[in-house]
C-alpha cells in the first residue's frame, strides 16, 4: 500500500513537472514564432511601401509572392535593393 502511494505520488510529481516544462517550452516556441512572423510582416510592408513610393508598377502575382514570402532575409534584401533600383527587375534579380 505505501509503495503504491509513493509510486503514485512520484508519478503525479513527474507528470506535473513534465507538464510545466512542456508548457514553458511551448510558450517560448510560440512567442518566438510570433516575433518571427511579426518581423516578416514588417519587412513585407516596408518592401511594398518602398515599391509604391518609388512608383514601381507591381503586377498582382508579384505582390502575392511578396505577401506570401516566408524568407525574412530575401524580403530585407529586396527592400534594400528597392531603395536604389532603376527598374523593378533589379529589385528581384539574382
Secondary structure by P-SEA (a helix, b strand, c coil): caaaaaaaaaaaaaaaaaaaaaaaaaaaaaaaaaaaaaaaaaaaaaaaaaaaaacccccaaaaaaaaacccaaaaaaaaaaaaccccccccccc
